[in-house]
Amino acid sequence: MRVLLTGATGYIGRRLADRFLGETEVELRLFVRNAARVAQISGPRVEVAEGDTFQPNALAAAMANVDVAYYLIHSMGGGGDYAARDRLSAENFREAAITAGVRRIIYLGGLGVRETASEHLRSRLETGEILSAKPKAIQTLWFRAGVIIGSGSASFEIIRNLVQKAPVLITPRWVRTRTEPIAVADVLSYLAAARDVNAEGNVVVDVGAGVTTFAGLLREAARIMGLRRPLLPLPFFTPRMGAYGLVLLTPVPFAIASSLVEGLRSETVKQNENAAGLFPDIKPRSYDRAFREALAEIEARQVLSRWCDADAEAVCERGPQQIEAAVYALRRSVPTGELPPALVFQAACTVGGETGWFRFGFLWKLRGWIDKLCGGPGSARGRRDPVELRAGDAVDFWKAVEVRPPKRILLAAQLRLPGRGWFDFVVEGGQLTVTAYFYPRGLMGRLYWYGSWLFHVLILAEVARGVVARAQRLAGRAAE
C-alpha cells in the first residue's frame, strides 16, 4: 500500500511516520515543505515530495499512485486568516485526492460540537466537513480526539508544568468542564489501523479513554507525581488571565495558550462509539498509564516529537540562502586546535535548553522572558533532547533550520523582532565561527540592532569559547 503522509514534521505526523517505517507492507511518501526537516525519516520504502497544499502541481505529483492519504495539517495560533487558509488547504487536498484516484482520506481533528466549540476547534470541525464533503467520490475517515497525553504534547506539557511549578492551582470555574483524554500511542494505533480497516462510506470516529474534567486531569497528575496541589477556583478568573497564567508557568506562547484556554469552556467528549466497533482490538490505556509513560520517555530521553516541532512554518522553512539578504552580521571565531571537527560540532549541538548558553545564560533567559511577555515563544520551550539536534527542532526561542554534520548549524530566531535574525555555527579550517545575522524591518529594526550590539558582542564570544571548551571536555572523557 502506498501511503501519503502530510504533517510529517508535526507532533503526530513524525510519530506516525516512525511507526510506518517498521511496517514492511507500507510504501511511505512524505509531503513536506522542506525535505531537510525529515532527513532522519528514511528507508528503502520512503520517498519525499516537496511542496504544500497551496501548490496544485506539487500536490498532484504527491498524490500520484497513492492508495491512502493522511491529512494532519492545521494552523494553531496562526494569523487572522488561518481559518480561510485551512478551508482552502482542505479543499485543495480533497480535490487532488479525487483526481488522483486515492481510495481513502484519513484526518485527525478535535472532539467537540460546533455550537459550543472554540474558534480553533470550529476550524478543525470545518476541515473535517470539507474533507468529507464528497462521499461518492472519495471515502473519509475522520478521527476526533480531545486531550492527547504523551511526552512532548502541548496538553501534557501544560499539565506537567502547572503541577510542578504552582503550589496552589488557581483555576477558573470551567475546569469542571468534561473532557476525555487519550494516550498519543493509542491515537497512533487508530490512525495506523485506519489505512486498511473495513469500513463503508464516510465515518466519524471519536476516540478517548474515559470521561473526566480538566480539574480531574490536574489532580491525577499531581497524585502520579507525588505532589499535593490543592485547586482554588476563582469565579472572576477570565480567559485572558488564564492565558497569561499558562504563559508564565508553561512553555506555550500566548497565542496557543489563549486558544487552549478558550477551548476549556467546551466539552470535548466522544459523541459516538465507532472506535470500539471498527477497532475492537485497540483498548485505550488509562490516563494514569499514559501520563506515567510520558514521564518515563522524558527521563529516558526518548521524546520523538514535541508540540512546537511544526509551528511558525514561515520561520522554519527559511533556508540558509536567506541569510545572504542580511543587512547586519557580527561574528566571532575561536581556534579549535587539534579537536576533531565532529567533536566541536557535537558540542555545538548541545547549546540551549537545560544545558544553557554558558556564562551569560541569564541574559538569554531575560531576553526570553521579555519575548514571552510580548506574545512570543520565549525560552521556556527548551529542547526536545539535550544532545541530539535535528532540523526543525526548537532550541529555546530559536528553530534549527539546517543541521549539517560536521560543519554547520543554522538557527532561525522566532523571537518577536523588528526584522529577521539567525545564529550560525560553522566548524571549518581549525576554528569555530559563530555569527549573528540580522535583516531589519524599517527604522525600528535598525535601532534594535544597534541597541543590542553590545549584547551580541558579549554572547557571541562567550558562546564560541563555551562550545570549544565543552568539546575539549568531551575529548577528555573519550580519552579516559
C-alpha positions in Angstrom: 0.0 0.0 0.0 1.3 3.4 -0.9 0.6 6.0 1.8 0.8 9.8 1.5 1.5 11.5 4.9 1.2 15.2 5.4 2.3 16.9 8.6 5.3 14.6 9.0 7.2 17.4 10.7 4.5 17.9 13.3 3.8 16.2 16.7 1.6 13.4 15.5 2.9 13.1 11.9 6.5 12.5 12.9 5.5 9.7 15.3 3.2 8.2 12.7 5.9 8.2 10.1 8.3 6.5 12.6 5.6 3.8 13.1 5.2 3.2 9.4 8.9 2.7 9.0 8.6 -0.6 10.7 5.7 -1.9 8.6 7.0 -3.6 5.5 3.7 -3.5 3.7 3.7 0.3 3.6 5.4 2.4 0.9 5.5 5.9 2.5 5.6 9.2 0.7 6.1 12.3 2.9 4.7 15.6 1.6 6.6 18.4 3.3 7.8 22.0 2.5 11.4 21.3 3.3 12.9 17.8 2.8 15.8 18.6 5.1 13.4 18.5 8.1 12.5 14.9 7.5 16.1 13.7 6.6 16.0 11.3 9.6 12.9 9.6 8.4 14.5 7.5 5.7 14.4 3.9 4.4 14.1 1.8 1.3 10.3 2.3 1.2 10.3 6.1 1.9 10.3 9.0 -0.5 9.9 12.7 0.0 7.8 15.1 -2.1 8.4 18.8 -1.5 5.6 21.4 -1.7 2.4 22.3 0.2 -1.3 22.2 -0.3 -1.4 25.6 -1.9 0.8 24.4 -4.8 -1.5 22.4 -7.2 1.3 20.9 -9.3 3.3 19.7 -6.3 0.2 18.4 -4.6 -0.9 16.5 -7.7 2.6 14.9 -8.1 2.5 13.9 -4.4 -0.9 12.2 -4.8 0.1 10.1 -7.9 -0.4 6.4 -7.4 -1.4 6.8 -3.7 -3.9 4.5 -2.0 -4.5 6.3 1.3 -3.7 9.9 2.1 -3.3 11.2 5.7 -4.3 14.8 6.3 -2.5 16.0 9.5 -2.3 19.7 8.7 -3.8 22.6 10.8 -3.0 26.1 12.0 -2.6 26.7 15.7 -2.3 30.3 16.9 -1.7 31.4 13.3 -2.5 34.7 11.7 -6.0 36.1 11.4 -6.7 34.4 8.1 -5.9 30.9 9.4 -9.5 29.6 9.1 -9.7 30.6 5.5 -6.3 29.0 4.7 -7.4 25.8 6.5 -10.6 25.7 4.3 -8.6 26.2 1.1 -6.0 23.7 2.1 -8.6 21.0 2.8 -10.5 21.7 -0.4 -7.3 21.5 -2.5 -6.3 18.3 -0.7 -9.7 16.6 -1.3 -9.9 17.6 -4.9 -6.3 16.4 -5.7 -7.0 13.1 -4.0 -10.2 12.6 -6.0 -8.4 13.5 -9.3 -5.5 11.0 -8.5 -7.9 8.2 -7.6 -7.0 8.0 -3.9 -9.2 5.4 -2.1 -9.3 7.0 1.3 -8.5 10.2 3.3 -7.7 9.9 7.0 -8.0 13.0 9.1 -7.3 13.8 12.7 -9.3 16.6 14.3 -10.6 17.6 17.6 -13.6 16.5 19.8 -16.5 18.8 20.3 -19.7 20.2 18.8 -19.9 23.3 16.7 -22.4 25.1 18.9 -20.0 25.4 21.9 -16.7 25.0 20.2 -13.9 27.5 20.4 -12.8 29.4 17.2 -9.9 27.0 16.6 -12.0 23.9 17.2 -14.6 25.2 14.8 -11.9 25.4 12.2 -10.9 21.8 12.9 -14.5 20.7 12.6 -14.9 22.7 9.3 -11.8 21.0 7.9 -13.3 17.5 8.6 -16.6 18.6 7.0 -14.8 19.8 3.9 -12.7 16.6 3.5 -15.9 14.6 3.9 -18.0 16.7 1.6 -17.9 14.3 -1.5 -18.5 10.8 -0.2 -19.5 9.5 -3.6 -16.0 10.4 -5.0 -13.8 9.5 -2.0 -14.1 8.0 1.5 -13.0 9.9 4.5 -12.3 8.5 8.0 -12.4 11.4 10.4 -10.9 10.8 13.8 -11.6 13.2 16.6 -9.5 13.3 19.8 -9.6 15.6 22.8 -6.7 15.9 25.2 -3.7 13.9 23.8 -1.3 12.8 26.5 2.3 11.9 25.5 5.8 13.2 26.0 6.1 16.5 24.1 2.3 17.1 23.6 1.1 20.5 24.4 -1.6 19.2 26.8 0.9 17.0 28.7 3.5 19.8 28.9 0.9 22.3 30.3 -0.4 19.8 32.9 3.1 18.7 34.0 4.4 22.3 34.2 1.4 23.6 36.1 1.5 20.8 38.7 5.3 21.1 39.1 5.5 24.8 39.4 2.3 26.0 41.2 2.0 25.0 44.9 -1.7 26.0 44.6 -3.6 25.7 41.3 -5.7 28.8 40.9 -8.3 27.8 38.3 -11.4 29.2 36.5 -14.8 27.6 37.2 -14.7 26.0 33.8 -12.0 23.5 34.8 -15.1 21.4 35.8 -15.8 21.1 32.0 -15.9 17.5 30.9 -13.1 16.1 28.7 -11.8 12.8 27.5 -8.0 12.2 27.4 -6.3 9.7 25.3 -2.7 8.5 25.0 -0.7 9.5 21.9 0.3 5.8 21.5 -3.4 4.9 21.1 -4.1 7.8 18.7 -1.2 6.4 16.5 -2.7 2.9 16.7 -6.1 4.1 15.5 -4.5 6.1 12.7 -2.2 3.3 11.5 -5.0 0.7 11.6 -7.3 3.0 9.7 -5.5 2.7 6.4 -6.9 -0.8 5.7 -9.9 -1.1 8.1 -13.1 -2.5 6.6 -15.5 0.5 6.6 -18.2 1.6 4.3 -18.7 5.3 3.4 -17.6 8.2 5.5 -17.1 7.6 9.2 -16.5 9.9 12.1 -14.5 8.0 14.8 -14.4 9.7 18.2 -11.6 8.3 20.5 -11.0 8.7 24.2 -10.2 6.7 27.4 -13.0 7.8 29.8 -14.6 11.0 30.8 -13.2 13.3 33.5 -12.7 17.0 33.9 -9.8 19.3 33.5 -9.6 19.6 37.3 -9.5 15.8 37.4 -6.6 15.8 35.0 -4.6 18.1 37.2 -5.4 16.2 40.4 -4.5 12.9 38.9 -1.2 14.3 37.5 -0.3 15.6 41.0 -1.0 12.2 42.5 1.1 10.4 39.9 4.0 12.9 40.5 3.7 12.6 44.3 2.7 16.2 44.9 0.0 17.9 46.9 -1.7 20.5 44.8 -5.0 22.0 46.1 -7.2 23.6 43.5 -8.6 27.1 44.2 -11.4 28.0 41.7 -12.0 31.8 41.3 -15.3 32.9 39.9 -13.8 36.1 38.3 -10.9 34.2 36.5 -11.1 35.5 32.9 -9.8 33.6 29.8 -7.1 36.3 29.4 -6.0 35.8 33.0 -5.9 32.1 32.4 -3.8 32.5 29.2 -1.3 34.7 31.0 -1.1 32.1 33.8 -0.2 29.4 31.2 2.4 31.7 29.6 4.1 32.3 32.9 4.2 28.7 34.1 4.3 26.6 30.9 6.3 26.6 27.6 3.4 27.6 25.4 3.3 31.2 23.9 0.3 33.4 24.4 -1.4 32.7 21.0 -1.5 28.9 21.8 -2.3 29.5 25.5 -5.3 31.7 24.7 -6.6 29.2 22.1 -6.3 26.3 24.6 -8.0 28.3 27.4 -10.8 29.3 25.1 -11.3 25.6 24.4 -11.5 24.7 28.1 -15.1 26.1 28.2 -16.3 23.5 25.7 -16.9 19.8 26.4 -14.6 17.5 24.5 -16.1 14.1 24.9 -17.0 11.3 22.5 -20.2 11.6 20.5 -20.1 8.0 19.1 -18.7 4.6 19.8 -17.4 3.9 16.3 -13.8 3.3 17.6 -14.9 0.2 19.6 -16.9 -1.1 16.6 -14.3 -0.6 13.9 -11.2 -1.2 16.0 -12.2 -3.8 18.7 -8.5 -4.9 19.2 -7.4 -1.4 20.4 -8.1 -0.9 24.1 -7.2 2.7 25.1 -4.9 2.9 28.1 -5.9 4.8 31.2 -4.8 8.4 31.8 -2.7 7.1 34.7 -0.7 4.8 32.4 -0.4 7.4 29.6 0.9 10.1 32.0 3.4 7.7 33.5 4.6 6.5 30.1 5.1 10.2 29.0 7.2 10.9 32.2 9.3 7.7 31.5 10.0 8.8 27.9 11.3 12.2 29.2 13.5 10.5 31.8 14.9 8.1 29.2 15.4 10.8 26.6 13.0 9.1 24.2 10.9 12.1 23.1 10.4 11.6 19.4 8.5 14.8 18.7 7.2 17.9 20.5 4.2 20.3 20.2 6.4 23.1 18.8 8.0 21.0 16.1 5.9 22.4 13.2 5.0 25.8 14.5 5.8 29.1 12.7 6.3 27.4 9.3 7.4 30.7 7.7 10.3 30.8 10.0 11.0 27.1 9.9 11.2 26.9 6.2 13.6 29.8 5.6 16.7 28.1 4.2 20.3 29.1 4.6 20.2 31.2 1.5 18.0 33.7 3.4 21.0 34.9 5.4 22.5 36.3 2.2 20.0 39.1 2.4 21.0 40.0 6.0 22.0 43.7 6.3 24.0 43.2 9.5 26.4 40.5 10.6 28.6 40.1 13.6 30.9 37.2 14.1 33.5 35.8 16.5 35.9 32.9 15.8 37.8 30.7 18.3 40.6 28.2 17.3 39.7 24.6 17.9 43.3 23.3 17.9 43.6 19.6 17.5 40.0 18.9 18.3 38.2 16.8 15.6 35.6 18.9 13.8 32.9 16.2 14.6 33.5 16.7 18.3 33.2 20.5 18.1 30.0 20.1 16.0 28.7 17.7 18.7 29.3 20.2 21.4 27.6 23.0 19.4 24.6 20.7 19.0 24.0 20.8 22.8 23.5 24.6 23.3 20.3 25.9 24.8 17.7 24.1 26.9 18.8 22.8 30.2 22.4 22.9 29.0 22.1 26.7 28.7 24.2 29.3 27.0 27.3 29.5 29.2 28.3 32.4 31.3 25.8 34.9 30.0 22.9 32.5 30.2 21.0 34.9 32.5 20.9 37.4 29.6 19.3 34.8 27.3 16.7 34.0 29.9 15.9 37.6 30.4 15.5 38.1 26.6 13.3 35.0 26.6 11.0 36.4 29.3 10.7 39.7 27.5 9.8 37.9 24.4 7.2 35.7 26.1 5.5 38.7 27.7 5.3 40.2 24.2 3.5 37.1 23.0 6.5 35.3 21.5 7.6 31.7 22.3 10.2 32.8 24.9 12.9 30.4 26.0 10.8 28.1 28.2 10.3 25.6 25.3 13.8 24.4 25.8 14.8 21.4 23.7 13.4 18.0 22.7 16.7 16.3 23.6 19.7 17.7 25.4 22.2 16.2 23.0 20.6 15.3 19.7 19.6 18.2 17.3 17.8 17.8 14.1 16.4 20.3 11.5 13.1 21.6 12.7 13.8 21.2 16.5 13.1 24.1 18.8 16.1 25.4 20.8 14.6 27.9 23.3 13.4 30.8 21.1 15.3 29.5 18.0 14.4 26.9 15.4 17.0 24.7 13.8 16.9 25.5 10.0 20.0 23.5 9.0 21.9 20.8 10.9 24.8 19.6 8.6 27.4 17.4 10.4 30.2 18.0 11.0 30.2 21.6 9.7 27.2 23.8 10.2 24.2 24.6 12.5 21.9 27.4 11.5 19.3 28.6 13.9 16.5 31.0 12.9 15.1 33.4 15.5 11.4 33.0 16.5 11.5 36.0 18.8 9.2 38.9 18.2 11.7 41.1 16.4 11.6 44.2 14.1 13.2 42.0 11.4 14.6 38.5 10.9 17.6 37.0 12.7 19.8 34.0 12.5 22.5 32.4 14.7 25.1 30.5 12.7 27.7 27.9 13.8 30.4 26.9 11.3 33.2 24.4 12.1 35.9 24.8 9.4 39.6 25.5 8.9 40.6 24.7 12.5 38.2 27.1 14.1 34.6 27.6 15.2 32.9 30.7 13.9 29.7 32.0 15.4 27.8 34.6 13.5 24.7 36.7 14.3 22.8 37.8 11.1 20.0 40.3 11.1 17.7 41.7 8.4 16.0 44.7 9.9 12.4 45.9 9.2 12.4 49.7 8.9 13.9 52.2 11.3 12.9 50.2 14.4 14.8 47.2 13.1 18.0 49.2 12.7 17.6 50.8 16.1 17.1 47.4 17.6 20.3 46.1 16.1 22.4 49.0 17.3 20.7 48.9 20.7 21.5 45.2 21.2 25.0 45.4 19.6 26.9 45.1 23.0 24.7 42.2 24.0 25.6 40.4 20.7 29.3 41.1 21.2 29.3 39.6 24.7 27.3 36.5 23.9 29.0 35.6 20.5 32.5 35.4 22.0 31.2 33.6 25.1 29.2 31.0 23.1 32.1 30.3 20.8 34.5 29.8 23.7 32.0 27.8 25.6 31.4 25.4 22.8 35.1 24.8 22.2 35.6 24.2 26.0 32.8 21.7 26.0 34.3 19.9 23.1 37.6 19.7 25.0 35.8 18.2 27.9 34.2 15.7 25.6 37.6 14.8 24.2 39.0 14.3 27.7 36.2 11.9 28.6 36.7 10.0 25.4 40.5 9.7 26.2 39.7 8.3 29.7 
